[in-house]
Amino acid sequence: MQETAYKVLKPSEFAALQAGSFAGAPVDLGDGYIHLSTASQLDETLAKHFAGQTELFIVAVDLKLLGHNIRWEISRNNALFPHLYGRLEASSIIASCPLERGEDGKVKLP
């Protein structure tokens, strides 16, 4: 499995994470885990869940630091997605930046 996953955050969610930890967006709280995406899943996640939204942030999460709290589970298109059972701690973030796209339209990873 991959060692890095990504989470897209709204400004208030990003501020909560910067203050120490993030419990999850409403969809995360409803599902009981924080939805993360791999780099290859990120564009589809943005299109499905964040279409038309601006001022988003992306954080790179070190999955090794989250240990047994990460579960790879089947989700959209029968693909395995990393799900975090617990809070997303600021100490597990290896990079972050405002969400931007390159000239090719792909998300620029932090």
N, CA, C and O atoms as a GROMACS GRO file, in nm:
protein
  440
    1MET      N    1   0.083  -0.119   0.000
    1MET     CA    2   0.000   0.000   0.000
    1MET      C    3   0.088   0.126   0.000
    1MET      O    4   0.206   0.122   0.037
    2GLN      N    5   0.030   0.235  -0.041
    2GLN     CA    6   0.103   0.360  -0.048
    2GLN      C    7   0.128   0.417   0.090
    2GLN      O    8   0.057   0.386   0.186
    3GLU      N    9   0.229   0.501   0.100
    3GLU     CA   10   0.266   0.560   0.229
    3GLU      C   11   0.211   0.700   0.249
    3GLU      O   12   0.214   0.753   0.360
    4THR      N   13   0.161   0.761   0.142
    4THR     CA   14   0.108   0.897   0.150
    4THR      C   15  -0.034   0.899   0.093
    4THR      O   16  -0.061   0.838  -0.010
    5ALA      N   17  -0.122   0.970   0.161
    5ALA     CA   18  -0.258   0.991   0.112
    5ALA      C   19  -0.287   1.141   0.125
    5ALA      O   20  -0.208   1.215   0.184
    6TYR      N   21  -0.399   1.183   0.071
    6TYR     CA   22  -0.432   1.325   0.066
    6TYR      C   23  -0.574   1.350   0.117
    6TYR      O   24  -0.663   1.267   0.102
    7LYS      N   25  -0.590   1.466   0.179
    7LYS     CA   26  -0.721   1.509   0.227
    7LYS      C   27  -0.744   1.650   0.177
    7LYS      O   28  -0.658   1.737   0.191
    8VAL      N   29  -0.861   1.673   0.120
    8VAL     CA   30  -0.902   1.806   0.075
    8VAL      C   31  -0.982   1.869   0.188
    8VAL      O   32  -1.071   1.806   0.245
    9LEU      N   33  -0.948   1.993   0.221
    9LEU     CA   34  -1.011   2.060   0.334
    9LEU      C   35  -1.062   2.200   0.297
    9LEU      O   36  -1.000   2.270   0.216
   10LYS      N   37  -1.173   2.237   0.356
   10LYS     CA   38  -1.222   2.374   0.346
   10LYS      C   39  -1.140   2.459   0.443
   10LYS      O   40  -1.076   2.404   0.533
   11PRO      N   41  -1.142   2.592   0.429
   11PRO     CA   42  -1.060   2.678   0.515
   11PRO      C   43  -1.080   2.654   0.666
   11PRO      O   44  -0.982   2.649   0.740
   12SER      N   45  -1.203   2.640   0.710
   12SER     CA   46  -1.227   2.619   0.854
   12SER      C   47  -1.173   2.483   0.899
   12SER      O   48  -1.127   2.470   1.013
   13GLU      N   49  -1.179   2.384   0.813
   13GLU     CA   50  -1.126   2.251   0.846
   13GLU      C   51  -0.973   2.254   0.852
   13GLU      O   52  -0.911   2.192   0.938
   14PHE      N   53  -0.915   2.327   0.757
   14PHE     CA   54  -0.769   2.341   0.755
   14PHE      C   55  -0.722   2.413   0.880
   14PHE      O   56  -0.619   2.377   0.938
   15ALA      N   57  -0.795   2.515   0.923
   15ALA     CA   58  -0.760   2.589   1.045
   15ALA      C   59  -0.767   2.497   1.167
   15ALA      O   60  -0.680   2.504   1.254
   16ALA      N   61  -0.869   2.412   1.173
   16ALA     CA   62  -0.880   2.317   1.285
   16ALA      C   63  -0.761   2.223   1.287
   16ALA      O   64  -0.706   2.195   1.394
   17LEU      N   65  -0.721   2.175   1.172
   17LEU     CA   66  -0.606   2.085   1.164
   17LEU      C   67  -0.479   2.157   1.207
   17LEU      O   68  -0.398   2.100   1.281
   18GLN      N   69  -0.461   2.279   1.163
   18GLN     CA   70  -0.343   2.355   1.202
   18GLN      C   71  -0.338   2.379   1.352
   18GLN      O   72  -0.230   2.394   1.409
   19ALA      N   73  -0.453   2.383   1.416
   19ALA     CA   74  -0.460   2.404   1.561
   19ALA      C   75  -0.427   2.276   1.638
   19ALA      O   76  -0.415   2.279   1.760
   20GLY      N   77  -0.412   2.163   1.568
   20GLY     CA   78  -0.373   2.040   1.636
   20GLY      C   79  -0.431   1.913   1.578
   20GLY      O   80  -0.359   1.815   1.559
   21SER      N   81  -0.562   1.913   1.550
   21SER     CA   82  -0.621   1.793   1.492
   21SER      C   83  -0.756   1.827   1.429
   21SER      O   84  -0.813   1.934   1.453
   22PHE      N   85  -0.804   1.734   1.349
   22PHE     CA   86  -0.927   1.751   1.273
   22PHE      C   87  -1.011   1.625   1.291
   22PHE      O   88  -0.965   1.515   1.263
   23ALA      N   89  -1.135   1.642   1.338
   23ALA     CA   90  -1.224   1.529   1.364
   23ALA      C   91  -1.291   1.476   1.238
   23ALA      O   92  -1.334   1.361   1.234
   24GLY      N   93  -1.298   1.560   1.135
   24GLY     CA   94  -1.359   1.517   1.009
   24GLY      C   95  -1.464   1.614   0.960
   24GLY      O   96  -1.523   1.689   1.038
   25ALA      N   97  -1.486   1.611   0.830
   25ALA     CA   98  -1.593   1.687   0.767
   25ALA      C   99  -1.725   1.618   0.799
   25ALA      O  100  -1.725   1.505   0.847
   26PRO      N  101  -1.837   1.684   0.773
   26PRO     CA  102  -1.966   1.620   0.802
   26PRO      C  103  -1.980   1.480   0.742
   26PRO      O  104  -2.032   1.390   0.809
   27VAL      N  105  -1.936   1.459   0.619
   27VAL     CA  106  -1.946   1.326   0.558
   27VAL      C  107  -1.859   1.224   0.633
   27VAL      O  108  -1.897   1.108   0.649
   28ASP      N  109  -1.742   1.269   0.680
   28ASP     CA  110  -1.654   1.180   0.756
   28ASP      C  111  -1.720   1.140   0.888
   28ASP      O  112  -1.723   1.023   0.925
   29LEU      N  113  -1.773   1.239   0.957
   29LEU     CA  114  -1.837   1.213   1.086
   29LEU      C  115  -1.956   1.120   1.068
   29LEU      O  116  -1.980   1.033   1.152
   30GLY      N  117  -2.030   1.137   0.960
   30GLY     CA  118  -2.145   1.051   0.933
   30GLY      C  119  -2.106   0.908   0.903
   30GLY      O  120  -2.176   0.814   0.940
   31ASP      N  121  -1.993   0.892   0.833
   31ASP     CA  122  -1.948   0.757   0.796
   31ASP      C  123  -1.865   0.690   0.904
   31ASP      O  124  -1.846   0.568   0.901
   32GLY      N  125  -1.816   0.767   1.000
   32GLY     CA  126  -1.739   0.709   1.109
   32GLY      C  127  -1.590   0.699   1.083
   32GLY      O  128  -1.518   0.635   1.160
   33TYR      N  129  -1.543   0.760   0.977
   33TYR     CA  130  -1.400   0.762   0.946
   33TYR      C  131  -1.371   0.881   0.854
   33TYR      O  132  -1.462   0.935   0.791
   34ILE      N  133  -1.244   0.920   0.848
   34ILE     CA  134  -1.204   1.030   0.762
   34ILE      C  135  -1.163   0.973   0.626
   34ILE      O  136  -1.075   0.888   0.616
   35HIS      N  137  -1.229   1.023   0.522
   35HIS     CA  138  -1.201   0.981   0.386
   35HIS      C  139  -1.070   1.043   0.338
   35HIS      O  140  -1.052   1.165   0.346
   36LEU      N  141  -0.980   0.961   0.290
   36LEU     CA  142  -0.855   1.007   0.228
   36LEU      C  143  -0.851   0.953   0.086
   36LEU      O  144  -0.927   0.863   0.051
   37SER      N  145  -0.764   1.008   0.005
   37SER     CA  146  -0.747   0.963  -0.133
   37SER      C  147  -0.600   0.946  -0.164
   37SER      O  148  -0.515   1.015  -0.107
   38THR      N  149  -0.570   0.855  -0.254
   38THR     CA  150  -0.435   0.845  -0.307
   38THR      C  151  -0.418   0.954  -0.412
   38THR      O  152  -0.516   1.019  -0.451
   39ALA      N  153  -0.298   0.973  -0.459
   39ALA     CA  154  -0.274   1.074  -0.562
   39ALA      C  155  -0.356   1.045  -0.687
   39ALA      O  156  -0.410   1.137  -0.748
   40SER      N  157  -0.366   0.920  -0.726
   40SER     CA  158  -0.439   0.885  -0.847
   40SER      C  159  -0.591   0.897  -0.830
   40SER      O  160  -0.663   0.905  -0.930
   41GLN      N  161  -0.641   0.898  -0.708
   41GLN     CA  162  -0.784   0.910  -0.681
   41GLN      C  163  -0.829   1.054  -0.659
   41GLN      O  164  -0.949   1.083  -0.657
   42LEU      N  165  -0.734   1.143  -0.643
   42LEU     CA  166  -0.764   1.279  -0.600
   42LEU      C  167  -0.850   1.359  -0.698
   42LEU      O  168  -0.944   1.426  -0.656
   43ASP      N  169  -0.821   1.353  -0.826
   43ASP     CA  170  -0.898   1.430  -0.923
   43ASP      C  171  -1.045   1.388  -0.922
   43ASP      O  172  -1.134   1.474  -0.929
   44GLU      N  173  -1.071   1.259  -0.915
   44GLU     CA  174  -1.209   1.212  -0.913
   44GLU      C  175  -1.278   1.251  -0.783
   44GLU      O  176  -1.397   1.285  -0.783
   45THR      N  177  -1.206   1.246  -0.672
   45THR     CA  178  -1.262   1.290  -0.543
   45THR      C  179  -1.302   1.436  -0.550
   45THR      O  180  -1.410   1.473  -0.504
   46LEU      N  181  -1.217   1.518  -0.607
   46LEU     CA  182  -1.249   1.661  -0.621
   46LEU      C  183  -1.371   1.683  -0.709
   46LEU      O  184  -1.459   1.763  -0.675
   47ALA      N  185  -1.378   1.613  -0.820
   47ALA     CA  186  -1.491   1.629  -0.911
   47ALA      C  187  -1.622   1.585  -0.845
   47ALA      O  188  -1.725   1.649  -0.865
   48LYS      N  189  -1.617   1.479  -0.769
   48LYS     CA  190  -1.739   1.425  -0.708
   48LYS      C  191  -1.784   1.502  -0.585
   48LYS      O  192  -1.904   1.523  -0.566
   49HIS      N  193  -1.690   1.544  -0.501
   49HIS     CA  194  -1.727   1.601  -0.371
   49HIS      C  195  -1.700   1.751  -0.355
   49HIS      O  196  -1.750   1.812  -0.260
   50PHE      N  197  -1.622   1.811  -0.446
   50PHE     CA  198  -1.584   1.951  -0.428
   50PHE      C  199  -1.603   2.035  -0.553
   50PHE      O  200  -1.544   2.142  -0.564
   51ALA      N  201  -1.683   1.989  -0.647
   51ALA     CA  202  -1.702   2.060  -0.773
   51ALA      C  203  -1.751   2.202  -0.748
   51ALA      O  204  -1.845   2.225  -0.672
   52GLY      N  205  -1.685   2.297  -0.812
   52GLY     CA  206  -1.724   2.437  -0.803
   52GLY      C  207  -1.680   2.508  -0.677
   52GLY      O  208  -1.701   2.629  -0.665
   53GLN      N  209  -1.620   2.438  -0.583
   53GLN     CA  210  -1.576   2.501  -0.459
   53GLN      C  211  -1.437   2.562  -0.478
   53GLN      O  212  -1.353   2.510  -0.552
   54THR      N  213  -1.414   2.672  -0.412
   54THR     CA  214  -1.286   2.741  -0.420
   54THR      C  215  -1.226   2.750  -0.280
   54THR      O  216  -1.287   2.710  -0.181
   55GLU      N  217  -1.108   2.804  -0.274
   55GLU     CA  218  -1.037   2.824  -0.148
   55GLU      C  219  -1.022   2.694  -0.069
   55GLU      O  220  -1.042   2.692   0.053
   56LEU      N  221  -0.988   2.588  -0.138
   56LEU     CA  222  -0.965   2.459  -0.074
   56LEU      C  223  -0.817   2.441  -0.045
   56LEU      O  224  -0.732   2.506  -0.107
   57PHE      N  225  -0.787   2.353   0.046
   57PHE     CA  226  -0.650   2.317   0.080
   57PHE      C  227  -0.633   2.167   0.061
   57PHE      O  228  -0.730   2.091   0.069
   58ILE      N  229  -0.511   2.127   0.037
   58ILE     CA  230  -0.480   1.986   0.028
   58ILE      C  231  -0.366   1.957   0.125
   58ILE      O  232  -0.268   2.031   0.132
   59VAL      N  233  -0.379   1.848   0.198
   59VAL     CA  234  -0.274   1.808   0.290
   59VAL      C  235  -0.227   1.668   0.252
   59VAL      O  236  -0.307   1.582   0.215
   60ALA      N  237  -0.098   1.648   0.262
   60ALA     CA  238  -0.038   1.516   0.241
   60ALA      C  239  -0.021   1.451   0.377
   60ALA      O  240   0.038   1.510   0.469
   61VAL      N  241  -0.072   1.331   0.390
   61VAL     CA  242  -0.076   1.259   0.517
   61VAL      C  243   0.022   1.142   0.512
   61VAL      O  244   0.020   1.062   0.418
   62ASP      N  245   0.108   1.132   0.613
   62ASP     CA  246   0.200   1.020   0.625
   62ASP      C  247   0.125   0.904   0.689
   62ASP      O  248   0.102   0.904   0.810
   63LEU      N  249   0.087   0.806   0.609
   63LEU     CA  250   0.007   0.695   0.659
   63LEU      C  251   0.081   0.607   0.759
   63LEU      O  252   0.020   0.545   0.845
   64LYS      N  253   0.212   0.603   0.748
   64LYS     CA  254   0.291   0.521   0.842
   64LYS      C  255   0.272   0.572   0.985
   64LYS      O  256   0.272   0.494   1.080
   65LEU      N  257   0.257   0.703   1.001
   65LEU     CA  258   0.242   0.760   1.134
   65LEU      C  259   0.105   0.729   1.195
   65LEU      O  260   0.087   0.741   1.316
   66LEU      N  261   0.010   0.690   1.112
   66LEU     CA  262  -0.125   0.663   1.161
   66LEU      C  263  -0.147   0.515   1.194
   66LEU      O  264  -0.246   0.478   1.256
   67GLY      N  265  -0.053   0.432   1.152
   67GLY     CA  266  -0.052   0.292   1.188
   67GLY      C  267  -0.184   0.219   1.169
   67GLY      O  268  -0.244   0.223   1.061
   68HIS      N  269  -0.228   0.152   1.274
   68HIS     CA  270  -0.346   0.067   1.266
   68HIS      C  271  -0.477   0.146   1.251
   68HIS      O  272  -0.582   0.086   1.232
   69ASN      N  273  -0.471   0.278   1.259
   69ASN     CA  274  -0.592   0.359   1.240
   69ASN      C  275  -0.630   0.374   1.094
   69ASN      O  276  -0.738   0.424   1.062
   70ILE      N  277  -0.541   0.332   1.004
   70ILE     CA  278  -0.570   0.337   0.859
   70ILE      C  279  -0.617   0.199   0.815
   70ILE      O  280  -0.556   0.096   0.845
   71ARG      N  281  -0.727   0.200   0.742
   71ARG     CA  282  -0.778   0.077   0.681
   71ARG      C  283  -0.800   0.104   0.533
   71ARG      O  284  -0.860   0.205   0.495
   72TRP      N  285  -0.753   0.014   0.450
   72TRP     CA  286  -0.775   0.023   0.307
   72TRP      C  287  -0.903  -0.053   0.277
   72TRP      O  288  -0.910  -0.175   0.296
   73GLU      N  289  -1.005   0.020   0.231
   73GLU     CA  290  -1.136  -0.040   0.212
   73GLU      C  291  -1.190  -0.008   0.073
   73GLU      O  292  -1.161   0.096   0.015
   74ILE      N  293  -1.268  -0.102   0.021
   74ILE     CA  294  -1.327  -0.085  -0.111
   74ILE      C  295  -1.431   0.027  -0.107
   74ILE      O  296  -1.515   0.033  -0.017
   75SER      N  297  -1.422   0.114  -0.206
   75SER     CA  298  -1.515   0.226  -0.215
   75SER      C  299  -1.548   0.248  -0.362
   75SER      O  300  -1.573   0.152  -0.436
   76ARG      N  301  -1.549   0.370  -0.404
   76ARG     CA  302  -1.586   0.409  -0.540
   76ARG      C  303  -1.514   0.324  -0.645
   76ARG      O  304  -1.393   0.305  -0.638
   77ASN      N  305  -1.589   0.275  -0.742
   77ASN     CA  306  -1.534   0.195  -0.852
   77ASN      C  307  -1.459   0.071  -0.806
   77ASN      O  308  -1.367   0.024  -0.873
   78ASN      N  309  -1.498   0.018  -0.691
   78ASN     CA  310  -1.433  -0.100  -0.633
   78ASN      C  311  -1.284  -0.081  -0.608
   78ASN      O  312  -1.209  -0.179  -0.602
   79ALA      N  313  -1.242   0.043  -0.592
   79ALA     CA  314  -1.101   0.072  -0.563
   79ALA      C  315  -1.080   0.078  -0.412
   79ALA      O  316  -1.172   0.111  -0.336
   80LEU      N  317  -0.959   0.045  -0.369
   80LEU     CA  318  -0.924   0.055  -0.228
   80LEU      C  319  -0.889   0.200  -0.195
   80LEU      O  320  -0.805   0.261  -0.261
   81PHE      N  321  -0.954   0.252  -0.093
   81PHE     CA  322  -0.928   0.388  -0.046
   81PHE      C  323  -0.878   0.381   0.098
   81PHE      O  324  -0.919   0.295   0.174
   82PRO      N  325  -0.787   0.473   0.134
   82PRO     CA  326  -0.743   0.479   0.274
   82PRO      C  327  -0.846   0.554   0.359
   82PRO      O  328  -0.884   0.667   0.327
   83HIS      N  329  -0.889   0.490   0.465
   83HIS     CA  330  -0.984   0.550   0.559
   83HIS      C  331  -0.917   0.559   0.695
   83HIS      O  332  -0.857   0.462   0.742
   84LEU      N  333  -0.928   0.674   0.757
   84LEU     CA  334  -0.869   0.697   0.889
   84LEU      C  335  -0.976   0.686   0.995
   84LEU      O  336  -1.072   0.762   0.997
   85TYR      N  337  -0.959   0.589   1.083
   85TYR     CA  338  -1.050   0.572   1.197
   85TYR      C  339  -0.986   0.643   1.317
   85TYR      O  340  -0.903   0.585   1.388
   86GLY      N  341  -1.025   0.765   1.337
   86GLY     CA  342  -0.970   0.850   1.442
   86GLY      C  343  -0.951   0.990   1.389
   86GLY      O  344  -0.987   1.020   1.276
   87ARG      N  345  -0.894   1.074   1.472
   87ARG     CA  346  -0.871   1.214   1.434
   87ARG      C  347  -0.747   1.223   1.344
   87ARG      O  348  -0.654   1.144   1.356
   88LEU      N  349  -0.750   1.321   1.256
   88LEU     CA  350  -0.633   1.351   1.174
   88LEU      C  351  -0.548   1.450   1.253
   88LEU      O  352  -0.588   1.565   1.273
   89GLU      N  353  -0.433   1.405   1.297
   89GLU     CA  354  -0.345   1.486   1.380
   89GLU      C  355  -0.250   1.568   1.293
   89GLU      O  356  -0.202   1.519   1.191
   90ALA      N  357  -0.225   1.691   1.333
   90ALA     CA  358  -0.133   1.778   1.259
   90ALA      C  359   0.005   1.715   1.246
   90ALA      O  360   0.075   1.738   1.148
   91SER      N  361   0.044   1.635   1.344
   91SER     CA  362   0.176   1.573   1.342
   91SER      C  363   0.191   1.469   1.231
   91SER      O  364   0.303   1.429   1.199
   92SER      N  365   0.080   1.425   1.170
   92SER     CA  366   0.088   1.327   1.061
   92SER      C  367   0.091   1.394   0.924
   92SER      O  368   0.100   1.326   0.822
   93ILE      N  369   0.084   1.527   0.920
   93ILE     CA  370   0.085   1.601   0.794
   93ILE      C  371   0.229   1.629   0.753
   93ILE      O  372   0.305   1.689   0.828
   94ILE      N  373   0.264   1.586   0.632
   94ILE     CA  374   0.402   1.607   0.585
   94ILE      C  375   0.413   1.728   0.492
   94ILE      O  376   0.523   1.779   0.470
   95ALA      N  377   0.301   1.774   0.439
   95ALA     CA  378   0.301   1.893   0.353
   95ALA      C  379   0.158   1.940   0.333
   95ALA      O  380   0.063   1.862   0.346
   96SER      N  381   0.144   2.068   0.302
   96SER     CA  382   0.011   2.122   0.274
   96SER      C  383   0.026   2.245   0.185
   96SER      O  384   0.132   2.307   0.179
   97CYS      N  385  -0.083   2.276   0.116
   97CYS     CA  386  -0.083   2.396   0.031
   97CYS      C  387  -0.226   2.424  -0.014
   97CYS      O  388  -0.313   2.338  -0.006
   98PRO      N  389  -0.249   2.548  -0.061
   98PRO     CA  390  -0.379   2.574  -0.123
   98PRO      C  391  -0.394   2.486  -0.246
   98PRO      O  392  -0.295   2.458  -0.316
   99LEU      N  393  -0.513   2.442  -0.273
   99LEU     CA  394  -0.538   2.355  -0.388
   99LEU      C  395  -0.522   2.435  -0.517
   99LEU      O  396  -0.589   2.536  -0.538
  100GLU      N  397  -0.433   2.388  -0.602
  100GLU     CA  398  -0.410   2.451  -0.732
  100GLU      C  399  -0.397   2.342  -0.837
  100GLU      O  400  -0.366   2.227  -0.806
  101ARG      N  401  -0.422   2.379  -0.960
  101ARG     CA  402  -0.407   2.286  -1.072
  101ARG      C  403  -0.299   2.338  -1.166
  101ARG      O  404  -0.280   2.458  -1.182
  102GLY      N  405  -0.230   2.245  -1.227
  102GLY     CA  406  -0.129   2.279  -1.324
  102GLY      C  407  -0.194   2.309  -1.460
  102GLY      O  408  -0.316   2.302  -1.475
  103GLU      N  409  -0.112   2.342  -1.557
  103GLU     CA  410  -0.162   2.372  -1.690
  103GLU      C  411  -0.234   2.253  -1.752
  103GLU      O  412  -0.322   2.270  -1.838
  104ASP      N  413  -0.198   2.133  -1.709
  104ASP     CA  414  -0.262   2.011  -1.759
  104ASP      C  415  -0.394   1.982  -1.689
  104ASP      O  416  -0.462   1.885  -1.723
  105GLY      N  417  -0.431   2.066  -1.592
  105GLY     CA  418  -0.556   2.046  -1.520
  105GLY      C  419  -0.546   1.956  -1.400
  105GLY      O  420  -0.642   1.945  -1.324
  106LYS      N  421  -0.433   1.892  -1.381
  106LYS     CA  422  -0.413   1.801  -1.268
  106LYS      C  423  -0.381   1.880  -1.142
  106LYS      O  424  -0.323   1.989  -1.147
  107VAL      N  425  -0.420   1.823  -1.030
  107VAL     CA  426  -0.392   1.885  -0.900
  107VAL      C  427  -0.243   1.886  -0.874
  107VAL      O  428  -0.174   1.787  -0.897
  108LYS      N  429  -0.194   2.000  -0.827
  108LYS     CA  430  -0.054   2.010  -0.784
  108LYS      C  431  -0.046   1.957  -0.640
  108LYS      O  432  -0.108   2.011  -0.549
  109LEU      N  433   0.030   1.852  -0.622
  109LEU     CA  434   0.044   1.793  -0.490
  109LEU      C  435   0.140   1.873  -0.405
  109LEU      O  436   0.238   1.927  -0.456
  110PRO      N  437   0.113   1.880  -0.275
  110PRO     CA  438   0.205   1.955  -0.186
  110PRO      C  439   0.338   1.883  -0.174
  110PRO      O  440   0.428   1.930  -0.104
   0.00000   0.00000   0.00000
